[in-house]
Amino acid sequence: MTVKRIVVIFSVLLVSAAAFLRLRAPAPSGPAPNIEALKDVLERSARASLPAPDVTNEKLTILVAKEAVAGETEKIIRLASEAGGTAFKSTTSGDPEVLASIPAGQAARFVEAATGKASPIIVPADPAAKELIDVEIMSSAISSPAP
């Protein structure tokens, strides 16, 4: 009987070892992959293909005769002041640009006065809010008619 017991115990151990090895989780094949290089490539590619966010709420482009650019710039600054806002002129890119900060309730009137067209600006609920409007004044090659 002792031989039978040894065979039974050996068989049970053999089946148990096979079940343990079969159910055991597979060992990791190596260290975790380093994805930092991939992350850097994705960030650079996104920066190259997506434009920087614009800080202004609206962008207006006004086309005027070359000799009327200075007058139009002063008009935009005056209109911003009359609307209760402020405006700053920048000429870093050739043609002047004016960045105007207008109270939200006056923004639509400012755009209409500056362009002569109806404004698509919707007045927000907060009357203290400000609209940032970037006004680009482009000079055309055609000069204005002489009076």
Backbone hydrogen bonds, N-H to C=O, Kabsch-Sander energy under -0.5 kcal/mol:
donor,donor_aa,acceptor,acceptor_aa,energy
5,R,1,M,-2.4
6,I,2,T,-2.2
7,V,3,V,-2.3
8,V,4,K,-2.5
9,I,5,R,-2.8
10,F,6,I,-2.6
11,S,7,V,-2.4
12,V,8,V,-2.5
13,L,9,I,-2.5
14,L,10,F,-2.4
15,V,11,S,-2.5
16,S,12,V,-2.5
17,A,13,L,-2.6
18,A,14,L,-2.1
19,A,15,V,-2.4
20,F,16,S,-2.5
21,L,17,A,-2.4
22,R,18,A,-1.9
23,L,19,A,-2.1
24,R,20,F,-1.3
35,I,33,P,-0.8
39,K,35,I,-2.4
40,D,36,E,-2.5
41,V,37,A,-2.2
42,L,38,L,-2.3
43,E,39,K,-2.3
44,R,40,D,-2.5
45,S,41,V,-2.3
46,A,42,L,-2.2
47,R,43,E,-2.5
48,A,44,R,-2.0
49,S,45,S,-1.9
50,L,46,A,-2.4
57,N,132,L,-2.3
58,E,132,L,-1.9
60,L,134,D,-3.1
62,I,136,E,-3.1
64,V,62,I,-0.6
64,V,138,M,-2.6
66,K,140,S,-0.8
68,A,65,A,-1.6
69,V,66,K,-1.1
72,E,68,A,-2.3
73,T,69,V,-2.4
74,E,70,A,-2.2
75,K,71,G,-2.1
76,I,72,E,-2.3
77,I,73,T,-2.1
78,R,74,E,-2.4
79,L,75,K,-2.8
80,A,76,I,-2.2
81,S,77,I,-1.9
82,E,78,R,-2.6
83,A,79,L,-1.6
84,G,81,S,-1.5
85,G,80,A,-2.8
86,T,101,S,-2.0
88,F,99,L,-1.9
90,S,97,E,-3.1
94,G,91,T,-1.0
95,D,93,S,-1.0
97,E,90,S,-3.2
98,V,135,V,-3.1
99,L,88,F,-2.5
100,A,98,V,-0.7
100,A,133,I,-3.0
101,S,86,T,-3.0
102,I,100,A,-0.6
102,I,131,E,-2.7
104,A,129,A,-2.9
106,Q,103,P,-1.9
107,A,103,P,-0.9
107,A,104,A,-0.6
110,F,106,Q,-2.4
111,V,107,A,-2.4
112,E,108,A,-2.3
113,A,109,R,-2.6
114,A,110,F,-2.5
115,T,111,V,-2.4
116,G,112,E,-2.4
129,A,126,D,-1.3
131,E,102,I,-3.4
133,I,100,A,-3.1
133,I,131,E,-0.6
134,D,58,E,-2.6
134,D,132,L,-0.5
135,V,98,V,-3.6
135,V,133,I,-0.7
136,E,60,L,-3.4
136,E,134,D,-0.6
137,I,96,P,-2.2
137,I,135,V,-0.6
138,M,62,I,-2.9
138,M,136,E,-0.7
140,S,64,V,-2.9
